[in-house]
Structure formats: structure tokens, C-alpha cells
Amino acid sequence: MPALINAKTVLNSFVPITRFNKGEASKIVSEVKNDGIKFLVRNNAPECVMLSLEIYKNLLEQLENYELAAKRIS
């Protein structure tokens, strides 16, 4: 999994929703585990984002830290 999510990672992470419909869901989940993120696209528009569990937990921890810092300031 990349340490940082950058523009190159994002551009390489678009996945057409039709791949799910063709039975590739398991493969896409494996890609998320390796790459950290995938953007599911339907009709050339993003539908949802898939994050690895590690990135998701990291985001939750960062959110909690920001909330605690905001409480200290106010």
C-alpha cells in the first residue's frame, strides 16, 4: 500500500462498476488491499470510494484527533 495517496495513485485507481458485474469483486478487493484505494465509476462518474481497512482506520484516528484539538481550542 502506498504511504501517500497522490494524483498518480488516484488516476490509476478508477474502476468501472461493470468489473463488479463481471465477477471481479474479489479481485478488486485484493487491489484495494494492495493499493489502498479504488474509485468505482459508473457512466464516467464516481459512485463510491473503496478504502483499505488501514487507511480507513487512519482517517478515523485523524478525525478523532482533530475533534479533540477543536475541543481544546474552544
Residue, then its C-alpha position, 0 to 999 in steps of 0.5 A: m500500500p502506498a504511504l501517500i495517496n497522490a494524483k498518480t495513485v488516484l488516476n490509476s485507481f478508477v474502476p468501472i462498476t461493470r468489473f463488479n458485474k463481471g465477477e471481479a469483486s474479489k479481485i478488486v478487493s485484493e487491489v484495494k488491499n494492495d493499493g489502498i484505494k479504488f474509485l468505482v465509476r459508473n457512466n464516467a462518474p464516481e459512485c463510491v470510494m473503496l478504502s483499505l481497512e488501514i487507511y480507513k482506520n487512519l482517517l478515523e484516528q485523524l478525525e478523532n484527533y482533530e475533534l479533540a484539538a477543536k475541543r481544546i481550542s474552544 
